[in-house]
């Protein structure tokens, strides 16, 4: 190691981790900008005063942030942190200190309630507002599938309600193995889905055609015993998988994430806009910010969402999904009276909206 002085009977090392991390390094800047001490009060009731010391809550959340920034998809890969001087500096560890075991991080994640993570999000968002990184008036929302920690190959068929079904065992009888959760569905739903899939097998060019053993998986008939809340979903150009749906709201000023939520992956984006708007408005109003414009793609378009945004006095920049046309040839709109005139110069006043069951 450089910077040592050699003496006849000993070697003295001079090494400071803070001197080895450049001032422009992102982890050094995060360590200097973010204040995490409030987490000690937030998590105080979750720790005991006896026994061996547990994982420091600040260290845990710093590890979670590092795993996202470094794209470490499992806790086992957190050992990568011990190889980086800048990450050690960010975590507050010295080069000769051992980082927490991956199993400790996993147990700690299960210990903390969701409210602690939400408070941390609010705290960091407030610091971004104070730094002038958030305008608040214009927000963009979108969603993306997030892979669940479950295999599509391990899904089980749902059982009809009332049927006598043996336990789902992994390696032995119920006395030796904890049974996996059993998911049921109405019998008529299962019969209808079975008939639909049987028909698909015989259609030329369809998935599973002429292959009797091909598995036609559906959320109506199958579920994951390891993660029952995961849903089978597919996106154009990507393989079918067990996913969750992650929805994000982003402030357009500097790209700061202003809200995030997880939902079932087999649901439409439009169904989640009310929940997104509620959480987003709460966070913005707590910082005395006013939302004026909301940007989204056509997946969020339906009549109830337009009405909701109008009631909240928010301009919806969302393209209309479907065949609706705002203008028709031969019809002119009179904005002053809010009426249309037809080719025969007859007045066509507004009467009502015709809506479908899903709000379109």
C-alpha positions as CSV (number, residue, x, y, z in Angstrom):
1,X,0.0,0.0,0.0
2,X,1.3,3.4,-0.9
3,X,2.1,6.1,1.7
4,X,3.9,3.9,4.3
5,X,7.1,4.5,6.1
6,X,9.4,1.6,6.8
7,X,11.2,1.3,10.1
8,X,13.8,-1.4,11.1
9,X,11.3,-3.5,13.1
10,X,7.8,-2.3,12.0
11,X,5.7,-0.9,9.2
12,X,3.4,2.0,9.8
13,X,0.5,2.4,7.3
14,X,-1.1,5.8,6.7
15,X,-4.5,5.3,5.0
16,X,-7.7,7.3,5.2
17,X,-10.7,6.1,3.3
18,X,-12.0,9.7,3.0
19,X,-8.8,10.7,1.1
20,X,-9.3,7.9,-1.5
21,X,-12.8,8.9,-2.6
22,X,-13.0,11.8,-5.0
23,X,-15.1,14.8,-4.0
24,X,-17.3,14.5,-7.2
25,X,-18.0,10.8,-6.6
26,X,-21.8,10.2,-6.4
27,X,-21.6,8.2,-3.1
28,X,-19.5,10.9,-1.4
29,X,-22.0,13.5,-2.6
30,X,-24.9,11.5,-1.3
31,X,-23.2,11.0,2.1
32,X,-22.8,14.7,2.4
33,X,-26.3,15.7,1.1
34,X,-28.7,13.2,2.7
35,X,-29.6,13.2,6.3
36,X,-30.6,9.7,7.5
37,X,-30.7,10.2,11.3
38,X,-34.5,10.5,11.5
39,X,-34.6,6.7,10.7
40,X,-33.4,5.9,14.2
41,X,-36.5,7.4,15.7
42,X,-38.8,5.9,13.0
43,X,-37.5,2.3,13.7
44,X,-36.8,2.6,17.5
45,X,-39.9,0.5,18.4
46,X,-38.8,-2.3,16.1
47,X,-35.5,-3.0,18.0
48,X,-34.9,-4.7,21.3
49,X,-32.6,-3.3,24.0
50,X,-31.3,-6.8,24.7
51,X,-29.5,-9.4,22.7
52,X,-26.9,-8.9,20.0
53,X,-26.9,-5.6,18.1
54,X,-29.0,-5.7,14.9
55,X,-28.3,-4.2,11.5
56,X,-28.2,-0.4,11.8
57,X,-31.4,1.0,10.0
58,X,-29.4,3.7,8.3
59,X,-26.9,1.1,6.9
60,X,-29.8,-1.1,5.8
61,X,-31.5,1.7,3.7
62,X,-28.1,2.8,2.3
63,X,-27.6,-0.8,1.2
64,X,-31.0,-0.8,-0.5
65,X,-30.1,2.4,-2.3
66,X,-26.8,1.0,-3.4
67,X,-28.4,-2.2,-4.7
68,X,-30.7,0.0,-7.0
69,X,-27.9,2.2,-8.2
70,X,-25.6,-0.7,-8.9
71,X,-28.4,-3.0,-10.3
72,X,-27.8,-5.7,-7.7
73,X,-30.9,-7.8,-8.1
74,X,-30.4,-10.0,-5.0
75,X,-29.1,-9.6,-1.5
76,X,-26.3,-12.1,-2.1
77,X,-24.7,-9.7,-4.6
78,X,-24.3,-7.0,-1.9
79,X,-20.9,-8.5,-1.3
80,X,-20.0,-6.3,-4.3
81,X,-20.0,-3.4,-1.9
82,X,-16.9,-4.6,0.0
83,X,-14.9,-4.2,-3.2
84,X,-15.7,-0.5,-3.6
85,X,-14.0,2.2,-1.5
86,X,-16.6,4.8,-2.4
87,X,-19.5,2.5,-1.3
88,X,-17.7,1.6,2.0
89,X,-17.3,5.3,2.6
90,X,-21.0,5.9,2.0
91,X,-22.0,3.1,4.3
92,X,-19.6,4.3,7.0
93,X,-17.5,1.2,7.1
94,X,-13.7,0.8,7.1
95,X,-11.8,-1.4,4.7
96,X,-11.1,-4.0,7.4
97,X,-14.8,-4.2,8.6
98,X,-17.1,-7.0,7.4
99,X,-20.4,-5.9,5.8
100,X,-23.7,-7.5,7.0
101,X,-24.6,-10.9,5.7
102,X,-27.1,-11.0,2.9
103,X,-29.5,-13.0,5.1
104,X,-29.5,-10.2,7.7
105,X,-30.6,-7.7,5.0
106,X,-33.4,-10.1,3.9
107,X,-34.7,-10.5,7.5
108,X,-34.5,-6.7,8.1
109,X,-36.5,-6.0,5.0
110,X,-39.3,-8.3,6.3
111,X,-39.1,-6.5,9.7
112,X,-39.8,-3.0,8.5
113,X,-43.4,-1.9,7.8
114,X,-44.2,-0.1,4.5
115,X,-44.7,3.1,6.4
116,X,-41.0,3.4,7.2
117,X,-40.1,3.3,3.5
118,X,-42.8,5.8,2.7
119,X,-41.5,8.2,5.4
120,X,-38.0,7.9,3.9
121,X,-39.4,8.7,0.5
122,X,-41.2,11.8,1.8
123,X,-38.1,12.9,3.6
124,X,-35.8,12.6,0.6
125,X,-38.5,14.2,-1.6
126,X,-38.6,17.2,0.8
127,X,-34.9,17.6,0.5
128,X,-35.2,17.6,-3.3
129,X,-37.8,20.3,-3.1
130,X,-35.6,22.4,-0.7
131,X,-32.7,22.1,-3.2
132,X,-34.9,23.5,-6.0
133,X,-35.0,20.2,-8.0
134,X,-38.9,20.0,-8.0
135,X,-41.3,22.3,-9.7
136,X,-44.5,20.3,-9.0
137,X,-46.7,21.9,-11.6
138,X,-46.1,19.3,-14.4
139,X,-46.0,15.6,-13.7
140,X,-45.6,12.6,-16.1
141,X,-46.8,9.1,-15.2
142,X,-46.1,5.7,-16.7
143,X,-45.8,2.1,-15.7
144,X,-43.5,-0.9,-16.3
145,X,-43.6,-4.6,-15.4
146,X,-41.3,-5.7,-12.6
147,X,-40.3,-9.3,-12.5
148,X,-41.6,-11.2,-9.4
149,X,-39.3,-13.5,-7.4
150,X,-41.1,-16.6,-8.7
151,X,-40.8,-19.0,-11.6
152,X,-43.5,-19.4,-14.2
153,X,-42.7,-23.1,-14.3
154,X,-43.9,-23.6,-10.7
155,X,-47.4,-22.2,-11.0
156,X,-50.3,-24.4,-9.8
157,X,-53.8,-24.7,-11.0
158,X,-56.5,-23.1,-9.0
159,X,-59.0,-25.4,-7.4
160,X,-62.8,-25.0,-7.6
161,X,-64.4,-23.7,-4.4
162,X,-65.7,-26.5,-2.3
163,X,-63.6,-29.2,-3.9
164,X,-61.7,-31.6,-1.6
165,X,-58.1,-30.8,-2.5
166,X,-55.0,-32.5,-0.9
167,X,-52.4,-30.2,0.6
168,X,-49.7,-28.6,-1.5
169,X,-46.6,-30.2,-0.1
170,X,-43.0,-29.5,-1.2
171,X,-41.3,-32.5,0.5
172,X,-43.5,-34.4,2.8
173,X,-46.9,-34.5,4.7
174,X,-48.3,-31.5,6.5
175,X,-46.8,-32.5,9.7
176,X,-43.3,-32.1,8.2
177,X,-43.7,-29.3,5.7
178,X,-45.6,-26.0,5.8
179,X,-48.3,-26.1,3.1
180,X,-48.2,-23.5,0.4
181,X,-51.2,-21.2,0.2
182,X,-54.1,-22.7,-1.7
183,X,-55.9,-20.4,-4.1
184,X,-59.4,-21.1,-5.2
185,X,-61.8,-19.8,-7.9
186,X,-65.5,-20.1,-8.8
187,X,-66.1,-23.5,-10.5
188,X,-67.9,-21.9,-13.4
189,X,-65.0,-19.5,-14.1
190,X,-62.7,-22.5,-14.3
191,X,-65.0,-24.5,-16.6
192,X,-65.4,-21.5,-18.9
193,X,-61.6,-20.9,-19.1
194,X,-61.0,-24.6,-19.7
195,X,-63.4,-24.6,-22.6
196,X,-61.8,-21.4,-24.0
197,X,-58.3,-23.0,-23.8
198,X,-59.5,-26.2,-25.4
199,X,-60.8,-24.3,-28.3
200,X,-57.5,-22.4,-28.7
201,X,-55.6,-25.7,-28.9
202,X,-57.5,-26.6,-32.1
203,X,-57.2,-23.2,-33.8
204,X,-54.5,-23.2,-36.5
205,X,-51.5,-20.9,-35.7
206,X,-52.6,-20.4,-32.0
207,X,-50.3,-21.0,-29.0
208,X,-50.5,-24.6,-28.0
209,X,-52.2,-25.7,-31.3
210,X,-51.7,-29.5,-31.9
211,X,-49.6,-29.8,-28.7
212,X,-51.7,-31.5,-26.0
213,X,-49.1,-31.0,-23.3
214,X,-48.6,-27.3,-24.0
215,X,-49.5,-25.2,-20.9
216,X,-51.9,-22.3,-21.6
217,X,-51.4,-20.3,-18.5
218,X,-53.9,-17.7,-17.3
219,X,-54.4,-15.8,-14.1
220,X,-57.9,-17.2,-14.0
221,X,-56.7,-20.7,-13.8
222,X,-53.2,-20.6,-12.3
223,X,-51.3,-18.9,-9.5
224,X,-47.8,-19.0,-8.0
225,X,-47.6,-20.8,-4.6
226,X,-44.4,-19.0,-3.7
227,X,-45.8,-15.5,-4.5
228,X,-49.6,-15.6,-4.8
229,X,-49.8,-11.8,-5.5
230,X,-47.6,-12.1,-8.6
231,X,-49.5,-12.1,-11.9
232,X,-48.9,-13.6,-15.3
233,X,-48.4,-10.8,-17.8
234,X,-47.0,-10.2,-21.2
235,X,-45.8,-7.2,-23.0
236,X,-45.2,-6.9,-26.8
237,X,-41.7,-8.1,-27.6
238,X,-41.2,-9.7,-24.2
239,X,-41.7,-13.2,-22.9
240,X,-44.6,-14.1,-20.6
241,X,-43.6,-13.9,-17.0
242,X,-44.8,-13.5,-13.4
243,X,-44.7,-9.8,-12.8
244,X,-45.9,-6.8,-10.7
245,X,-46.9,-3.5,-12.2
246,X,-44.7,-0.6,-11.1
247,X,-46.3,2.9,-11.6
248,X,-44.2,6.0,-11.4
249,X,-44.9,9.8,-11.3
250,X,-42.0,12.0,-12.3
251,X,-41.6,15.7,-11.9
252,X,-40.6,17.1,-15.4
253,X,-38.3,19.8,-14.1
254,X,-35.3,17.6,-13.2
255,X,-36.7,14.1,-13.5
256,X,-37.2,13.6,-9.7
257,X,-39.6,10.7,-8.9
258,X,-42.5,12.1,-7.0
259,X,-44.6,9.0,-6.4
260,X,-44.3,5.2,-6.9
261,X,-46.7,2.4,-6.3
262,X,-47.0,-1.4,-7.0
263,X,-50.1,-3.0,-8.4
264,X,-51.2,-6.3,-9.9
265,X,-49.6,-6.9,-13.3
266,X,-52.8,-8.1,-15.0
267,X,-54.7,-4.8,-14.6
268,X,-55.0,-1.8,-16.9
269,X,-53.0,1.3,-16.3
270,X,-56.2,3.4,-16.4
271,X,-57.5,1.7,-13.2
272,X,-54.5,3.0,-11.2
273,X,-54.6,6.6,-12.1
274,X,-56.9,7.6,-9.2
275,X,-54.6,6.0,-6.7
276,X,-51.6,7.6,-8.3
277,X,-53.2,11.0,-8.3
278,X,-54.2,10.7,-4.6
279,X,-50.7,9.8,-3.5
280,X,-49.1,12.4,-5.8
281,X,-51.4,15.2,-4.7
282,X,-50.8,14.4,-1.0
283,X,-47.0,14.6,-1.4
284,X,-47.1,17.8,-3.5
285,X,-49.5,19.6,-1.2
286,X,-47.4,18.7,1.9
287,X,-44.6,20.7,0.2
288,X,-47.1,23.5,-0.8
289,X,-46.8,22.6,-4.5
290,X,-49.7,22.8,-7.0
291,X,-50.2,20.3,-9.8
292,X,-51.5,21.9,-13.0
293,X,-50.6,19.4,-15.8
294,X,-50.5,15.6,-16.0
295,X,-48.9,13.8,-18.9
296,X,-49.6,10.1,-19.7
297,X,-50.0,7.8,-22.6
298,X,-53.3,6.4,-24.0
299,X,-53.3,3.5,-21.5
300,X,-54.5,5.9,-18.8
301,X,-57.4,7.2,-20.9
302,X,-61.0,6.7,-19.9
303,X,-64.0,8.9,-19.1
304,X,-63.8,8.6,-15.3
305,X,-60.1,9.6,-15.3
306,X,-60.8,12.7,-17.4
307,X,-63.7,13.7,-15.1
308,X,-61.5,13.1,-12.0
309,X,-58.7,15.3,-13.3
310,X,-61.1,18.0,-14.4
311,X,-62.7,18.0,-10.9
312,X,-59.1,18.4,-9.4
313,X,-58.5,21.3,-11.8
314,X,-55.7,19.4,-13.5
315,X,-55.2,19.6,-17.2
316,X,-55.0,16.1,-18.7
317,X,-52.5,15.7,-21.5
318,X,-53.6,12.1,-22.2
319,X,-54.5,11.1,-25.8
320,X,-57.9,9.5,-26.2
321,X,-57.9,5.8,-26.5
322,X,-60.3,4.4,-29.1
323,X,-62.2,5.7,-32.1
324,X,-63.5,8.9,-30.5
325,X,-63.0,12.0,-32.8
326,X,-63.2,15.5,-31.3
327,X,-64.0,17.0,-34.7
328,X,-66.3,15.8,-37.4
329,X,-66.5,17.1,-40.9
330,X,-69.5,19.4,-41.5
331,X,-70.1,20.2,-37.8
332,X,-68.8,23.4,-36.3
333,X,-68.4,24.1,-32.6
334,X,-69.6,27.3,-30.9
335,X,-67.4,27.8,-27.8
336,X,-69.4,30.7,-26.4
337,X,-72.6,28.7,-26.2
338,X,-70.9,25.3,-25.9
339,X,-73.0,23.8,-28.8
340,X,-72.4,22.3,-32.2
341,X,-74.1,23.3,-35.5
342,X,-74.8,20.7,-38.2
343,X,-74.8,21.2,-41.9
344,X,-78.4,22.4,-41.8
345,X,-77.4,25.0,-39.2
346,X,-79.4,23.2,-36.5
347,X,-78.1,23.6,-32.9
348,X,-77.0,20.4,-31.3
349,X,-76.7,21.1,-27.5
350,X,-74.9,18.8,-25.1
351,X,-77.2,16.2,-23.5
352,X,-75.3,13.4,-21.8
353,X,-72.2,11.1,-22.0
354,X,-72.6,7.5,-23.1
355,X,-70.1,5.4,-21.1
356,X,-69.2,1.7,-21.1
357,X,-68.8,-0.4,-18.0
358,X,-65.0,0.4,-17.7
359,X,-65.6,4.1,-17.9
360,X,-64.8,4.7,-21.5
